[in-house]
Amino acid sequence: MLTIRIIFQLLFTLLFKRSKLPETIDKIDILLTRKVTNEERLRTVAILNRILGTRIIRWIIEFFLCKASKGEFIEINNADFIKRYQRYIPETDERISWTNWANTQKSQPLHFLIPGNGPHIDVVINYKKLGDYDFDGLKNVQKLIKDAEAKGLRVRSVASGHSLSDIAVTGDFMVCTKKMTKPQRRANQPYIKDEYRNGHHAYIHKDGDVIEEKRYLFETGSGTLLEDLKQILEKEGLAFPNMGGSDVQGFMGAASTSTHGSGIGLKPFPDLIKSMVLISSNGKAFRLEPEDGITDPALYAQSDECKVHGIELVQDDDLFYSTTVSMGCFGIIFSVIIEVVDFYYLKEERTPSTWEVEREKLVTFGLNHIRKNRHFELAVNPYPVNEKGELDKVNGSRYCIVTTRNVISKPSSDQSNSPTEKRNFLSSLASGLYFVGSISVFMFNRKPGNIPKSISGSLKRIVDCDKEGGGYSDKYYNVLNQGLLEMKFFGYASEIAFTMQDNTYIHAIDKILEESVRMAEEHGQYNPSPIAIRFTDDSHSYLSMMHNMATCSIEVVSLKGFIGGEDFQRRIEREMIAYNGRPHWGLHLESLSFDRIEKLYPKFPVWLDAYKKFNASRVFNNPFTDRTGISAVLDKQEAFLE
């Protein structure tokens, strides 16, 4: 009850005594961080969302916000959040209005189909029962693809709808992968080569040395949410080698857009895949692997997968590394075998600095500076502020947070409950309350000039609590998950990747910061969030943003409903063309064209050959392939005949 009482006191201050709000936040934050356990935090979020989600409370908050805005209508809607958390599935496959998380993409498909026989809820509880392959679900997908081809319609698959771009959109057959959650098992089938069946060794670079690491194979349905899969792996004593900042995506939705985390020695999600089952045009099923894959071809030819169910084994580097990042253009990936590691723990430290200081370190020491830690990333205020919190190019500096993470042994219970080993309370709490996003947007729209000071204040509040450098130690996925929770529904981002081979990425960052200040000074247009800067290892996947280059990824985040946010991001995307930046396939607006893709990706012609092979009937085209000109490649072939 201490937490509830203090939070309502904070809410009262926010609504009626905003001038006193900054003075009280830090004091309350330290108190709650010391007094409240992680379990109590989650319980508090759930209770507050239930209370504040009632209509009467929402109306009261909306009334005071509208009054403060002098008549502007402010609506707080929690229906989307309830649907997401309940993992809502529509009762009919017709007349469905689909939107992505940020509401930047919308569709009303002819049919919203949900094939597969795995559960979409309680997946973790039931995973032991999900070991058998879902051949019936596979046949259902094959049939719906053939049906679409016969009717001259298009098919596109969607997982959680997390992408900002239009890669999953179609007006014809939209295939939801929520029930493609089978199988869940260690990959030790008889046709897997002996050296891979019970764990194998790989060699990785760490601190300038080459070390040996144990790896394992695990098979999962492509639609399994990362949130579920991480827990299933934990029950098996296993873990992802790396994760992004959230776990809301379906596995293949994340991998097929080259989702990544941070870590200059860690590869993005598509590089976890060692084998996958793809259903392509005409409903043909392939098990795709690299040339020297994990499957023994002779043994596979005798398996039921091949003999009874007709899944053809293809071991070909070009086809495999084209398909791992194919954005749904090649068909529907039904299942994957991924490479995982032993379960581990991480310690995170968030320390304060300035971009000016960190920029000098990057220029002087380069990769050696980044490689000192397993994970290294920056969150930078794009606006230089002075001691008063005012935008000031002459006397101000850009406050930033340096986040590092490293593997540790399992923390003791005392260590886990220590306030110096936890994230501070209010930042994690606020990101879990669904109404905070609406209030933030309201305040930023009303007084955009306060944004530079607000960003610095927000960053300062996520410095390790109790003392600078105190750290946060926990299971790897709790540390890597940035605690965005409900704020994910309000935030959307553009992300662009740059090579680490020279200092181009630093010049690109400088340009983004310069443009941010120019737009603020000349037009009063601000961006409401810090710039996120991450570093990632190269990728084998031909259309991964990280293909053949260690990468710096720069993410520009905005908030849904913030005036001018999308236009600001489009402007930044256009500016980055000059720096040969590769936009994230799932986190861009409209900055990609056929010519630009061809320029950025040397293996694009090889990828197009795979596209022609797997999408010969054009059934997997959609507005994304039309907009980028990829669809036109197939027009040079003979027309598809029914």
BABA-46679 format. One record per residue (C-alpha): x, y, z; residue in three letters. Coordinates in steps of 0.02 Angstrom, whole numbers, plus 50000, padded with zeros to 5 digits. Example, Ala and Ser with C-alpha at 12.3 -4.5 7.8 and 13.67 -1.06 7.14 Angstrom:
506154977550390Ala;506844994750357Ser;
//
This chain:
500005000050000Met;501505011450023Leu;501785010949836Thr;499965014449790Ile;499865028949912Arg;501445037149848Ile;500995034549665Ile;499305042749688Phe;500185056949777Gln;501325058449626Leu;499825058249509Leu;498975071949612Phe;500555082549599Thr;500615079649412Leu;498835085549388Leu;498725099849512Phe;500485105149569Lys;501585102349417Arg;502815115849473Ser;503325105049621Lys;503465088949522Leu;505355089249484Pro;505775092249667Glu;504865076749730Thr;505245063749596Ile;507035059549647Asp;506585058249832Lys;505115046649798Ile;506135036449676Asp;507525032649800Ile;506265028449937Leu;505285016249829Leu;506835008249754Thr;507475004249927Arg;505814998249998Lys;504984988749855Val;505494971849781Thr;505404967749595Asn;503874956749626Glu;503004971149714Glu;503404982549567Arg;502514971049445Leu;501054969149565Arg;500934987949582Thr;500904990449394Val;499504977649375Ala;498464985549516Ile;498685003249451Leu;498234998349274Asn;496644990049337Arg;496175005249440Ile;496645018249311Leu;495905007849172Gly;494145009949239Thr;493065021949140Arg;492725034149282Ile;494585036349321Ile;494995038249136Arg;493635051449119Trp;494305061149269Ile;496075061149199Ile;495445065949026Glu;494385080049100Phe;495865088149187Phe;496995085749036Leu;495705093448919Cys;495445107849040Lys;497315110949050Ala;497445110348860Ser;496125124148845Lys;494865113848750Gly;495955101648652Glu;495175084348658Phe;496275071548747Ile;495765053248746Glu;496565039248846Ile;496115022448771Asn;496655006048849Asn;495724994048733Ala;497274990248629Asp;498284986248784Phe;496964974248849Ile;496904965248682Lys;498794963548673Arg;498954956948849Tyr;497534944748828Gln;498324939348663Arg;496694942848578Tyr;496164932348429Ile;494664938348325Pro;493124927348319Glu;493024927748130Thr;494264927947987Asp;493244941147893Glu;493004959947915Arg;494504962348028Ile;495334979348046Ser;497174976248080Trp;498464989148135Thr;500254988048189Asn;500754993548364Trp;501085011648315Ala;499525013048205Asn;500635018648062Thr;500055003747956Gln;498254998247935Lys;497394984547837Ser;495664977047817Gln;496104960447734Pro;494854949447646Leu;495324935647768His;496324935747930Phe;496884917747944Leu;497664909448097Ile;498324892248046Pro;499294880548159Gly;498804869248304Asn;499924875848441Gly;499264886548585Pro;499484905448581His;499264907048770Ile;500034896448909Asp;501394891248787Val;502704890548924Val;501614880149040Ile;501224867648901Asn;502884867248810Tyr;503274849248862Lys;501714843848767Lys;502234853048610Leu;503664842048555Gly;502834834548401Asp;502964843348234Tyr;501344851548176Asp;501154843148006Phe;499284846748002Asp;499624865148027Gly;500924864347889Leu;499644857047770Lys;498394870647815Asn;499664884047767Val;500064874947605Gln;498214874347563Lys;497864892747598Leu;499334897847488Ile;498664887247346Lys;496914894447373Asp;497604912147362Ala;498564908047203Glu;497024900347123Ala;496034916347160Lys;497424928147105Gly;497614934947282Leu;499124938847390Arg;499704931447557Val;500694939947694Arg;501134933747868Ser;501144944248025Val;501684940448203Ala;501464953948336Ser;501314968648215Gly;502844976748293His;503584983748131Ser;503395002148090Leu;503544998847903Ser;502304990747784Asp;503204974147760Ile;501764963847834Ala;500294973247757Val;499094965547631Thr;497274967947586Gly;497034949647535Asp;497534934847646Phe;498404940347807Met;499114925247896Val;499354927348084Cys;500734916048154Thr;500094916148334Lys;499694897448334Lys;501284892048244Met;502064887648411Thr;502454869248380Lys;503664860848399Pro;504584865648559Gln;506024853448576Arg;507894850948575Arg;508414847448397Ala;509144829948410Asn;508144821048274Gln;509004805948195Pro;509414815748037Tyr;510384829148133Ile;512244826048113Lys;513044817548263Asp;514194832248302Glu;512684843748328Tyr;511404832548414Arg;511944834448596Asn;512834851048597Gly;514314857048496His;515744869448511His;515954885948423Ala;517334898748428Tyr;517004917148463Ile;518064932848481His;518144940448654Lys;519324953948718Asp;520484950948571Gly;520574932148602Asp;519724917348519Val;518784906948648Ile;517754891148641Glu;515894891748682Glu;514624877648699Lys;513104878948584Arg;511494868948571Tyr;510094867048444Leu;508274870348484Phe;506764869148368Glu;505274880648384Thr;503764886148287Gly;504114902348194Ser;502674911548278Gly;503244908348456Thr;503404925048545Leu;505124929248611Leu;504294932248779Glu;503784913848783Asp;505304906448699Leu;506544914248820Lys;505614905948965Gln;505524889148877Ile;507394889748844Leu;507694894149026Glu;506754878549081Lys;507974868748973Glu;509464877849048Gly;509714887348885Leu;509694905448827Ala;509764916848677Phe;511554923248649Pro;510804940648632Asn;509134949648629Met;508444966448577Gly;507684979148695Gly;505984970648703Ser;505234953248685Asp;503534956648608Val;503914949948434Gln;503644932848361Gly;505324924548331Phe;505254924748142Met;504524942148138Gly;506084947748231Ala;507314937448131Ala;506634941147957Ser;506894959847982Thr;508634957148060Ser;508164962648235Thr;509734964348341His;510284968948514Gly;511894977448561Ser;513634969948571Gly;515014972048443Ile;515444953548463Gly;513624947548452Leu;512684944048291Lys;510874948648252Pro;509384936748267Phe;509414929148090Pro;511144922048126Asp;510414911048262Leu;509494901048128Ile;510314884848073Lys;508834876847983Ser;507074882147937Met;505524875647850Val;504874887647717Leu;503214885847626Ile;503424894647459Ser;502334897247305Ser;501214882847253Asn;501284877247436Gly;502964868847413Lys;503884865447577Ala;505774866247594Phe;506964863147738Arg;508294876247703Leu;510074875647772Glu;511804881847725Pro;512844871047611Glu;513684861747754Asp;512124861647863Gly;511654852548022Ile;510634839047929Thr;511324823047853Asp;510514822347679Pro;510514803247669Ala;509674801247838Leu;508444815147800Tyr;507904806447640Ala;507294791947749Gln;506354802847873Ser;504464805347879Asp;504744823847850Glu;505384819947677Cys;504544803547629Lys;502804806247703Val;502614825147713His;503634830047561Gly;504754843147642Ile;506244844447526Glu;507974847247601Leu;508954861047513Val;510704864847574Gln;511274880147479Asp;512164895547548Asp;511374908047429Asp;509594901947456Leu;509804900347645Phe;510654917047679Tyr;509394925647565Ser;507914918047658Thr;508484921747837Thr;508104940147806Val;506744940247674Ser;505374950847756Met;504024938147709Gly;504394940047522Cys;504834921647496Phe;503374913547586Gly;502904908347761Ile;504264901347873Ile;503394888147978Phe;504754882448098Ser;506584885548137Val;508044876948221Ile;509084889848314Ile;510764889648399Glu;510724894048585Val;511914894248733Val;511954889648917Asp;510874900649029Phe;511794915749098Tyr;511634931649200Tyr;512144949349161Leu;512634964649260Lys;512154981449185Glu;512884998249230Glu;512165014849173Arg;513355029149201Thr;513165047649157Pro;514235056449028Ser;514065068448882Thr;514065065048696Trp;515565076648678Glu;516595065848796Val;516015049248723Glu;516265055248544Arg;518085059048581Glu;518325041548652Lys;517545033548498Leu;518625043848380Val;520215040448480Thr;520005022048527Phe;518685015748404Gly;518254997348415Leu;519474994448558Asn;518415005748668His;516794997048619Ile;517514979448642Arg;517954982248825Lys;516204976248871Asn;515044962748805Arg;513724976148776His;514044994548750Phe;512735007348699Glu;512315025748717Leu;510715035648744Ala;511045053748694Val;510025069548719Asn;510035077148543Pro;509955094548619Tyr;511395103148711Pro;510725110448872Val;511525122248998Asn;511415121449187Glu;509675128949182Lys;509075115249065Gly;508915127148918Glu;509385123248738Leu;511095131448723Asp;512305127648580Lys;513685138548654Val;513745133548838Asn;512715117548837Gly;513205099348820Ser;512255084048765Arg;511935073348918Tyr;512015054748885Cys;511955038048973Ile;513295024848940Val;512595007348964Thr;513764992448981Thr;513314974349018Arg;514394959349057Asn;514144941049103Val;514214936949288Ile;513904921749396Ser;512164919649468Lys;511824933749593Pro;511444928949772Ser;509704932449840Ser;510414946649947Asp;511234954049795Gln;509644953049690Ser;508634962049824Asn;509914975649854Ser;509344992949797Pro;511034995449714Thr;510704980249604Glu;508984985549539Lys;508354997949413Arg;507615013249493Asn;505775011849531Phe;504885026249444Leu;505645023849271Ser;505145005449268Ser;503455009149346Leu;503025023549229Ala;503415013249075Ser;502165000249136Gly;500675011949157Leu;499665013448998Tyr;499105031549027Phe;500875038449047Val;501135038748859Gly;499575049348831Ser;500085061548968Ile;501855062848900Ser;501225066748726Val;500015079548795Phe;501395088448893Met;502635088248748Phe;501365094648623Asn;500845108548741Arg;502605114648783Lys;503855107248658Pro;505185119648717Gly;505315109548879Asn;505855093848786Ile;507765096348796Pro;507675098348986Lys;506435083949000Ser;507555071948903Ile;509055075949014Ser;507965073549168Gly;507325056849106Ser;509085050749069Leu;509725056349238Lys;508345046349322Arg;508925030049243Ile;510705031649307Val;510975017049425Asp;510005020449584Cys;510745024049756Asp;512445028349683Lys;513165030549511Glu;513835014049445Gly;512835003549568Gly;512254991949429Gly;510824980149397Tyr;511104961349403Ser;509824948549346Asp;509404935149219Lys;510054940149049Tyr;508344943348974Tyr;507774954449117Asn;509334965049096Val;509214965948906Leu;507364969948911Asn;507354988748929Gln;505794988949036Gly;504774998648907Leu;503194988448939Leu;501674999248896Glu;502745013248824Met;503055001648676Lys;501275005548625Phe;501665024148617Phe;503415023748548Gly;503935020648369Tyr;505645022448291Ala;506675024048136Ser;508335014948143Glu;509785015848021Ile;511395005448021Ala;513115011847972Phe;514785003247943Thr;516105003348079Met;517535002547953Gln;517805021247962Asp;517065036048057Asn;515575037947942Thr;514415032848084Tyr;515075047048193Ile;514775059648054His;513015052648034Ala;512685054948220Ile;513355072748210Asp;512175076448065Lys;510665069648159Ile;511105080248311Leu;511425095448203Glu;509765093248112Glu;508845090848278Ser;509475107648342Val;509155116548177Arg;507345110748171Met;507095116148352Ala;507855133448329Glu;507115137648160Glu;505415129248169His;505085124648351Gly;505035106248300Gln;505805094948431Tyr;505975076148448Asn;505365069748617Pro;506635055848649Ser;508505052748661Pro;509485045348516Ile;509955027048545Ala;511645021148481Ile;512075002548477Arg;513464991848405Phe;513264974548327Thr;514344961348242Asp;514194957448057Asp;512914945247984Ser;512944931547853His;511184935947796Ser;511244944647628Tyr;509954958047667Leu;510344960347850Ser;510794978347891Met;512364970647967Met;512854960347814His;514754959847796Asn;515054974147917Met;515164977448103Ala;513804990148129Thr;513295005648225Cys;511405006948230Ser;510625023948266Ile;508815024048324Glu;507735039748323Val;506215037048433Val;504585046848436Ser;502895045448521Leu;501225041548441Lys;500205057448434Gly;501695069148451Phe;501465082948323Ile;502735082148182Gly;503555066148243Gly;503375055948084Glu;503915070447973Asp;505455073048081Phe;505925054748060Gln;505665055447872Arg;506815070547865Arg;508165061247961Ile;507985045947848Glu;508235056947694Arg;509775065147769Glu;510555048247805Met;510555043247620Ile;512155053247601Ala;513005042147731Tyr;512505025647648Asn;511475020847799Gly;510475004647791Arg;508715007347862Pro;508034993747976His;506764983647875Trp;505484984748014Gly;505905002248076Leu;505825014147931His;504485024447846Leu;504705026847659Glu;506555029347627Ser;506955013747526Leu;506915011847337Ser;507504997947222Phe;509035007747169Asp;509515011647348Arg;509324993547405Ile;510404988247257Glu;511735000847307Lys;511734996247491Leu;511714977247475Tyr;513004969247359Pro;512104952447371Lys;510424959647319Phe;510484951547145Pro;510754934547227Val;509304938147346Trp;508204942447196Leu;508614925647117Asp;507964917147274Ala;506444928547271Tyr;506054922947093Lys;506224904647143Lys;505144905047298Phe;503864918047241Asn;503644912947060Ala;501764915347070Ser;501914932947146Arg;500784927047288Val;501924934847421Phe;502004952247345Asn;501234966547443Asn;501294985647455Pro;503084984547520Phe;503724974847369Thr;502694986247255Asp;503365002147334Arg;505184996647328Thr;505054990047150Gly;505434972247199Ile;503774966147129Ser;504264972346956Ala;505694959846946Val;504434945846920Leu;503594955046777Asp;505094950546670Lys;504654932046688Gln;503244922546606Glu;501554926346682Ala;500914914346814Phe;499654902046742Leu;498294894646852Glu;
//
